[in-house]
Amino acid sequence: MEDVFTVLDLLDLNLKEHDSLDLHCISGQDGLKRDITIPDLNRPGLALSGFFDSFAHRRIQIFGRGECAYLEKLLEMHEYGNIEKMFTYNMPCCIFTHAIQPPQKFLAIVKSSGCPILQTSLSSSDLSLRLMRVLSNIFSPKISIHGVLVEVYGLGILLLGDSGVGKSETALELIERGHRLVADDLVEISCLNGNSLIGRGVNRIIGHHMEIRGLGVINITQLYGVGSIREQKEIQLVVKLEEWNSSKVYDRLGTDELTTEILEVKLPLIEIPVKPGRNIPIILETAAMNERLKSMGYFSAKEFNQNVMKWIETDAKRSPYYSGDDTY
């Protein structure tokens, strides 16, 4: 997260389609440098009525049709006291929804406060949903990790490992096989809602380029098309690639469920040893499908272990009938 996020930064966000806020400033341009410090919203109806106890003035203020109707009534009755008192608080900005044009008398009253007045064509509910989603992403805990993030069969896989172990080459083979690249070399991870990790490239301009040793930097979008990339993806599996260590005992059954923590969120971890002759991309494809089966309640390794135990128990019960003398 950036150290400071201002109202001007909010206006400058390049959001499109279902994320668009359609915001523009109609008054108080000098106050666009005000900081937004809380990822939450407030409807100022109580403040307009004169109740200022626990007034959440540090939040963005949303003026919907109800607030605007009450505002019109106050102006008609020449009751400006509550409006003037409300704008003595250092609010980040006020947003008028439904493309409502604030009365000129209101703009004249608040001009001296320097509070930015914004307008959007969105309804109050739509704006609130989109703005909360945007602010949640901006203010969420973040960390940058050296690795590669790919989408394999719809599953977000974060590849970790020492430099030169083959992360980028593995990702390149996966892209060749029809999967998608999210970020190479440096992945920015943000925690949403305390339990979901979203990964993306740190820089959108260079995020879908890949460095291959001996070949140089390549543009994945140009080489494989826009269908081979994604802007962001939820991380659901972490795979650590490491050089084969003959002295280390690797899990051969898959019953040991390893986990790792990123931003206090636990994720399943798979350690894959790398050596000549091992087809890592196919192993990752299999791991992705196996992880999806687990999410649907089917655990192959546990079922295999249970079947083996049943076979051993059955064989143990059968053995007395086939042992000993067959004399009568």
C-alpha atoms as one frame of an Amber mdcrd trajectory, in Angstrom:
protein
   0.000   0.000   0.000   1.205   3.494  -0.766   2.089   5.715   2.210  -0.484
   8.319   1.130  -3.647   7.884  -0.920  -5.408  11.119  -1.809  -8.721  12.119
  -3.370  -6.781  12.984  -6.531  -5.377   9.428  -6.592  -8.953   8.156  -6.384
  -9.944  10.262  -9.394  -6.876   9.101 -11.325  -7.581   5.384 -10.897  -7.853
   3.759 -14.314 -10.896   1.621 -13.576 -13.023   0.150 -16.326 -16.303  -1.668
 -16.882 -17.768  -3.083 -13.653 -15.047  -1.368 -11.560 -15.549   2.127 -12.999
 -16.526   4.806 -10.463 -17.312   7.496 -13.065 -16.129  10.245 -10.718 -15.381
  13.865 -11.546 -14.823  16.926  -9.397 -17.336  19.780  -9.558 -16.037  21.910
  -6.670 -13.154  22.193  -4.220 -10.310  21.295  -6.584  -7.806  22.748  -4.125
  -8.752  20.039  -1.636  -7.971  17.110  -3.932  -4.721  16.595  -2.035  -6.657
  15.551   1.072  -5.726  12.091   2.337  -8.107   9.151   2.377  -7.088   7.185
   5.451 -10.047   4.865   6.119 -11.401   2.320   3.606 -15.011   2.927   4.592
 -17.948   5.172   3.671 -20.496   7.279   5.555 -24.003   8.579   4.809 -24.191
  12.024   6.514 -27.950  12.170   7.128 -27.584  12.395  10.911 -24.985  15.143
  10.630 -27.282  17.188   8.382 -30.005  16.866  11.019 -27.664  18.224  13.691
 -26.490  15.024  15.408 -22.686  15.042  15.370 -21.921  12.514  18.111 -19.629
   9.841  16.630 -19.712  11.587  13.243 -17.454   9.506  10.976 -15.913  12.563
   9.320 -12.699  10.791   8.299 -14.637   8.631   5.846 -15.772   9.516   2.337
 -19.272  11.032   2.569 -21.961   9.719   0.211 -24.900  11.974  -0.683 -27.704
   9.870  -2.158 -31.242  10.890  -3.047 -32.370  10.891   0.585 -29.555  13.156
   1.778 -30.024  15.471  -1.206 -33.774  15.771  -0.598 -33.113  16.708   3.045
 -30.379  19.106   1.943 -32.833  20.852  -0.404 -35.306  21.212   2.450 -32.676
  22.806   4.730 -31.731  25.291   2.020 -35.354  26.186   1.334 -35.854  26.908
   5.044 -32.554  28.892   5.142 -31.249  26.615   7.877 -27.548  26.571   7.099
 -26.148  25.907  10.577 -25.860  22.130  10.358 -24.346  22.321   6.873 -21.753
  24.865   7.983 -20.925  22.858  11.117 -20.597  19.644   9.137 -17.958  21.221
   6.888 -15.876  22.390   9.822 -14.812  18.735  10.038 -11.884  17.722   7.842
 -13.668  15.261   5.550 -11.778  13.671   2.620 -14.532  14.442   0.081 -18.260
  14.285  -0.607 -19.727  12.304  -3.510 -23.152  13.037  -5.015 -24.650   9.964
  -6.690 -27.291   9.544  -9.435 -25.632  12.460 -11.315 -27.326  14.862  -8.858
 -26.156  18.443  -9.227 -25.647  20.044  -5.779 -27.497  23.363  -5.304 -25.399
  26.481  -5.935 -26.185  27.739  -2.438 -24.734  24.542  -0.976 -21.565  24.869
  -3.107 -21.193  28.475  -1.955 -21.469  27.449   1.711 -18.872  24.656   1.468
 -16.429  26.503  -0.807 -14.543  28.094   2.075 -13.949  24.663   3.671 -12.003
  23.474   0.628 -13.706  20.061   0.748 -13.774  18.411  -2.701 -17.284  17.794
  -4.050 -17.417  14.890  -6.504 -20.207  13.579  -8.694 -20.989  10.198 -10.241
 -23.749   8.841 -12.451 -23.846   5.620 -10.424 -26.555   4.880  -7.882 -25.642
   5.018  -4.198 -25.680   1.230  -3.852 -23.569   0.633  -6.970 -21.051   3.282
  -5.985 -20.798   1.926  -2.440 -20.138  -1.626  -3.647 -17.527  -0.574  -6.181
 -15.840   1.980  -3.948 -15.607  -0.430  -1.024 -14.054  -3.027  -3.334 -11.532
  -0.496  -4.624 -10.634   0.851  -1.171 -10.380  -2.654   0.257  -7.827  -3.508
  -2.408  -5.864  -0.275  -1.944  -5.699  -0.511   1.860  -5.223  -4.282   2.083
  -1.927  -5.663   3.492   0.594  -6.214   0.707   3.899  -7.947   0.177   6.170
  -8.486  -2.833   7.721 -11.922  -3.330  10.271 -13.132  -5.861   8.566 -15.872
  -7.808   6.298 -16.643 -10.748   2.496 -16.705 -10.650   0.642 -18.797 -13.221
  -2.904 -20.018 -13.710  -3.128 -23.752 -14.385  -6.570 -25.259 -15.015  -8.108
 -22.256 -13.267  -5.887 -22.645 -10.184  -3.480 -19.881  -9.156  -0.049 -21.410
  -8.513   2.821 -19.419  -7.025   6.206 -20.864  -8.030   9.017 -20.235  -5.549
  12.634 -21.326  -5.518  16.219 -20.158  -5.723  17.381 -18.107  -8.671  18.190
 -20.320 -11.654  16.155 -23.321 -10.492  13.895 -23.052 -13.537  10.781 -21.135
 -12.441  10.506 -19.014 -15.592  11.292 -21.929 -17.891   8.610 -24.009 -16.188
   6.111 -21.176 -16.556   7.039 -20.787 -20.236   6.328 -24.473 -20.877   2.971
 -24.128 -19.087   2.081 -21.151 -21.300   3.036 -23.217 -24.338   0.611 -25.870
 -23.095  -2.259 -23.350 -22.955  -2.066 -22.023 -19.402  -1.690 -18.365 -18.410
   0.958 -16.109 -16.913   0.045 -13.591 -14.223   3.460 -12.298 -13.137   7.110
 -13.208 -13.547  10.060 -12.513 -11.248   8.279 -10.222  -8.753   4.718 -10.873
  -7.554   2.739  -8.363  -5.509   0.383 -10.169  -3.126  -2.473  -8.475  -1.299
  -4.684 -10.003   1.382  -8.414  -9.404   0.909 -10.970 -10.070   3.646  -8.261
 -11.628   5.791  -8.355 -14.989   3.996  -7.856 -14.456   0.270  -4.512 -13.726
  -1.406  -4.565 -11.942  -4.767  -1.373 -11.870  -6.821  -0.446  -9.533  -9.668
   2.621  -8.074 -11.322   4.256  -5.173  -9.510   4.443  -3.196 -12.750   1.665
  -3.651 -15.328   3.881  -2.441 -18.172   6.605  -5.064 -17.666   4.556  -7.622
 -15.725   3.899  -9.907 -18.703   7.476  -9.940 -19.895   9.659 -12.878 -18.970
  13.414 -13.244 -18.616  14.782 -16.510 -19.981  18.475 -17.087 -19.398  20.325
 -17.379 -22.705  17.376 -15.897 -24.595  16.758 -12.599 -22.845  13.500 -10.768
 -22.147  10.459 -11.904 -24.142   6.967 -10.429 -24.417   4.467 -13.169 -23.592
   1.475 -11.161 -24.837   3.035 -10.593 -28.260   4.306 -14.153 -28.638   1.311
 -16.118 -27.351  -1.582 -13.625 -27.487  -3.760 -11.970 -24.879  -5.308 -15.326
 -23.980  -2.008 -16.366 -22.395  -2.013 -13.706 -19.659  -4.065 -12.527 -16.689
  -3.852  -9.259 -14.777  -4.388 -10.878 -11.376  -5.312 -14.209  -9.835  -6.110
 -15.630  -6.415  -3.228 -17.745  -5.102  -4.498 -21.199  -4.135  -1.321 -23.306
  -4.179   2.370 -22.655  -3.503   4.963 -24.836  -5.233   8.588 -24.692  -4.142
  11.078 -25.874  -6.749  14.420 -26.991  -5.367  17.505 -28.794  -6.598  17.323
 -32.541  -5.997  18.857 -33.403  -2.637  19.647 -37.111  -2.372  19.917 -36.898
   1.406  16.410 -35.428   1.782  13.366 -37.662   2.152  10.598 -36.464  -0.158
   6.935 -37.307   0.308   6.096 -40.197  -2.033   2.495 -40.881  -1.011   1.123
 -37.362  -0.737  -0.428 -37.928   2.692   1.769 -35.242   4.294  -0.105 -31.968
   3.838   2.469 -29.182   3.983   1.388 -25.557   4.364   3.027 -22.159   4.219
   1.902 -18.740   5.459   1.783 -15.530   3.444   0.341 -12.454   5.160  -0.982
 -14.791   7.905  -3.002 -16.809   5.384  -2.264 -20.548   5.210  -1.817 -22.078
   1.763  -1.096 -25.661   0.690   2.566 -26.188  -0.168   4.159 -28.727  -2.479
   7.931 -29.244  -2.607   9.103 -30.532  -5.983  12.728 -31.611  -6.456  14.189
 -30.670  -9.831  16.656 -32.793 -11.733  17.260 -33.721 -15.388  14.544 -35.981
 -16.764  11.709 -34.702 -14.573   8.883 -33.013 -16.490   7.986 -30.280 -14.025
   5.164 -28.685 -16.101   3.266 -31.990 -16.284   3.785 -32.497 -12.546   2.327
 -29.016 -11.933  -0.662 -29.768 -14.168  -1.293 -32.930 -12.187  -0.861 -31.049
  -8.899  -3.413 -28.444 -10.029  -5.994 -31.093 -10.949  -5.320 -32.980  -7.722
  -5.770 -29.780  -5.685  -9.096 -29.145  -7.404 -10.191 -32.662  -6.508  -9.267
 -31.967  -2.871 -11.422 -28.837  -2.907 -14.324 -31.038  -4.041 -13.727 -33.447
  -1.153 -11.725 -36.171  -2.916  -8.236 -36.856  -1.520  -6.474 -39.454  -3.679
  -3.588 -40.157  -1.279  -5.872 -40.638   1.724  -8.188 -42.922  -0.234  -5.188
 -44.989  -1.382  -3.946 -45.235   2.208  -7.394 -46.304   3.439  -7.644 -48.974
   0.716  -4.214 -50.335   1.643  -5.192 -50.491   5.327  -8.432 -52.302   4.464
  -6.483 -54.781   2.341  -4.007 -55.420   5.170  -6.828 -55.921   7.677  -8.699
 -58.239   5.322  -5.555 -60.227   4.584  -4.819 -60.495   8.310  -8.289 -61.911
   8.930  -7.952 -64.336   6.023  -4.541 -65.705   6.921  -5.643 -68.037   9.766
  -7.870 -69.947   7.348  -4.959 -70.674   5.017  -2.299 -71.403   7.628  -1.631
 -74.584   9.552  -2.316 -78.212   8.655  -5.341 -79.166   6.557  -5.713 -82.486
   8.400  -9.010 -83.584   9.866
